[in-house]
C-alpha cells in the first residue's frame, strides 16, 4: 500500500487532545507532525482576573459566552442577543486592555489572546463566525468571571488589593 497522507483541521484542540491524537497515530504506525500549541502557561488566575475587571461589560459578556460555550462564542448567537454590531466593541476592549497590560508589565507582550476569531460568517463577509477560547483557558477564565461576578473585582484572589481603576476602557488609556 502506498503512503497515505491525511491532513486534519482541528479547531481549538486542547494540548491533551493533541497528545492523545499523537498517541493513536503512533499506535497505527504513523509519524504525526503535530505543531506545538500556543504557550498558555502565561495566563494565570491573577492575569485573567486583571483582564476581566478592566474590560468593558460587553467584553465580559463575550468572554462569558465563550466560557459557557466550552470555548466557543458563536457570532450569530451573540449578535442575535446583543445586536448586529455587538462584537466590535468587546474585541476592541479586550485588545486595548491586553496592549495596555503589556505596556504596564502585567503580562508578556506576546501573551496568547484569550479569544481567537474565525470567520467570516457565511451571511456577511465582514462578520465573525465565532470566537474561540483555547480549551485549556476555559476553567481559568470561568473562575475569574465567577469571582468578578460575585465580588466585583479580584478580591477572592488578593483580598487586600481593590481594583486600581474603574471598569472602563477609556481610563486604561491614561
C-alpha positions in Angstrom: 0.0 0.0 0.0 1.4 3.5 -0.9 1.9 6.1 1.7 -1.3 7.8 2.9 -1.1 11.5 3.8 -4.0 12.8 5.9 -4.5 16.5 6.7 -6.7 17.3 9.6 -8.0 20.7 10.6 -8.9 20.9 14.3 -10.5 24.0 15.8 -9.0 24.9 19.1 -7.8 21.5 20.3 -6.5 21.2 23.8 -3.0 20.1 24.5 -4.3 16.9 26.0 -6.3 16.2 22.8 -3.3 16.6 20.7 -1.3 14.3 22.8 -4.0 11.6 22.6 -4.2 12.1 18.9 -0.5 11.7 18.5 -0.5 8.5 20.6 -3.3 7.0 18.5 -1.5 7.9 15.3 1.8 6.5 16.6 0.0 3.3 17.5 -1.1 3.0 13.9 2.5 3.4 12.8 2.1 7.0 11.6 4.6 9.7 12.1 2.5 12.6 13.2 3.8 16.0 12.6 1.8 18.0 15.1 2.6 21.6 15.7 3.2 22.8 19.2 0.2 24.6 20.6 0.3 28.2 21.9 2.0 28.8 25.2 -1.0 29.1 27.5 1.1 29.0 30.7 1.5 32.8 30.6 -2.1 33.1 31.7 -2.6 32.9 35.4 -5.6 33.4 37.7 -4.3 36.8 38.6 -3.9 37.8 34.9 -7.3 36.6 33.9 -8.9 38.4 36.8 -7.0 41.6 36.0 -8.2 41.5 32.4 -11.8 40.7 33.3 -12.0 43.5 35.9 -10.8 46.1 33.4 -12.6 45.2 30.1 -15.9 46.7 29.3 -19.2 44.9 30.3 -19.7 43.9 26.7 -16.3 42.3 26.6 -17.1 40.4 29.8 -20.3 39.2 28.2 -18.3 37.9 25.2 -15.8 36.2 27.5 -18.7 34.7 29.4 -20.3 33.4 26.2 -17.0 31.7 25.3 -16.7 30.1 28.7 -20.3 29.0 28.7 -19.9 27.6 25.2 -16.9 25.5 26.4 -14.5 27.7 24.4 -16.8 28.9 21.6 -18.9 32.1 21.4 -20.9 31.9 18.2 -21.1 35.2 16.4 -24.7 34.8 15.2 -25.9 33.9 18.7 -24.1 36.8 20.3 -25.4 39.2 17.7 -29.0 37.8 18.0 -28.9 38.6 21.7 -26.9 41.9 21.8 -27.4 43.4 18.3 -25.7 43.3 14.9 -22.7 45.4 15.9 -22.3 43.6 19.3 -18.9 42.1 18.6 -16.9 45.2 17.6 -16.7 46.9 20.9 -15.9 43.8 23.1 -13.0 42.8 21.0 -11.6 46.3 20.9 -11.9 46.5 24.7 -10.0 43.2 25.1 -7.3 44.2 22.7 -6.9 47.6 24.4 -6.5 46.1 27.9 -4.2 43.4 26.7 -2.0 46.0 25.0 -2.2 48.3 28.0 -1.3 45.5 30.3 1.7 44.5 28.3 3.0 48.1 28.4 2.4 48.1 32.2 4.2 44.8 32.7 1.1 42.9 33.8 1.8 40.1 31.3 4.2 39.5 28.4 3.7 41.4 25.1 3.3 38.1 23.3 0.6 36.6 25.6 -1.9 34.5 23.7 -5.2 36.4 23.1 -8.0 34.7 25.1 -10.3 34.9 22.1 -9.4 34.0 18.6 -11.8 35.0 15.8 -12.9 32.7 13.0 -14.9 33.7 10.0 -16.2 35.3 8.2 -19.7 34.3 8.9 -21.3 32.9 5.8 -24.1 35.5 5.9 -21.8 38.5 5.9 -18.2 38.9 4.6 -17.3 41.3 7.5 -18.9 39.4 10.3 -17.0 37.0 12.5 -18.5 33.5 12.6 -17.2 32.7 16.2 -14.7 33.5 18.8 -12.7 30.6 20.3 -11.0 30.4 23.6 -8.3 27.8 24.0 -10.0 25.0 25.9 -7.2 25.0 28.5 -8.0 28.6 29.4 -11.8 28.0 29.9 -11.6 26.9 33.5 -9.2 29.7 34.4 -11.5 32.3 32.8 -14.6 30.7 34.3 -13.1 31.1 37.8 -12.1 34.6 37.1 -15.5 35.5 35.8 -17.3 33.9 38.7 -15.0 35.8 41.1 -15.7 39.1 39.3 -19.4 38.4 39.2 -19.6 37.6 42.9 -17.3 40.3 44.2 -16.9 43.0 41.5 -13.1 42.5 41.5 -10.4 40.0 42.2 -10.8 40.2 46.0 -11.1 36.5 46.3 -7.6 36.1 44.7 -5.9 39.0 46.5 -8.2 40.3 49.4 -6.1 43.3 50.2 -5.9 44.7 46.7 -9.1 46.5 45.5 -9.2 47.4 41.8 -7.0 50.2 40.8 -9.1 51.6 38.0 -12.8 51.7 37.2 -14.2 49.1 34.7 -13.9 51.3 31.7 -11.6 51.1 28.7 -11.2 54.9 28.4 -9.5 55.2 31.7 -7.0 52.4 30.8 -5.6 54.6 28.1 -4.1 57.1 30.5 
